[in-house]
Amino acid sequence: MDQNLDVAGRARSIEWLKSEVLDQVSRLFKAMWEGSTARITDSLSGLIASAYILGRRLGISYRDLDKAVEDKLSRLKQEGHQLEDQYRDLSALEEHIRKR
C-alpha cells in the first residue's frame, strides 16, 4: 500500500511540475508582451528551474541534464543553427555552462 501511495505522489508531483512549466511559459509570454525585463527574468528563471526539477522527478540527474544541454548545443552548432551563425548565441551559452 505504501508503494502505491509513493507512486501516486510521484505522479502528482510530475503532473504539477508539467503545469508549472506551462504556467511559466504563459507568464513569460505575458511579460514579453508587457516589455517587463524583471518579469521576463523571473519567468525564465522559473521555467528553467521547473524544467530541471521535472527532469529530476523523471529520473534525470542535474549533471546529466547539463551534459545533455552541452551536447545539444554542440550538435546544433555543427548543424549550422541560425542563431549560432548570426549571433554566436550557442557558443556563448556553451561557454557560460562550461565556466560554471
C-alpha positions, 0 to 999 in steps of 0.5 A, a space after each residue: 500500500 505504501 508503494 502505491 501511495 509513493 507512486 501516486 505522489 510521484 505522479 502528482 508531483 510530475 503532473 504539477 511540475 508539467 503545469 508549472 512549466 506551462 504556467 511559466 511559459 504563459 507568464 513569460 509570454 505575458 511579460 514579453 508582451 508587457 516589455 517587463 525585463 524583471 518579469 521576463 527574468 523571473 519567468 525564465 528563471 522559473 521555467 528553467 528551474 521547473 524544467 530541471 526539477 521535472 527532469 529530476 522527478 523523471 529520473 534525470 540527474 542535474 549533471 546529466 541534464 547539463 551534459 545533455 544541454 552541452 551536447 545539444 548545443 554542440 550538435 546544433 552548432 555543427 548543424 549550422 543553427 541560425 542563431 549560432 551563425 548570426 549571433 554566436 548565441 550557442 557558443 556563448 551559452 556553451 561557454 557560460 555552462 562550461 565556466 560554471 
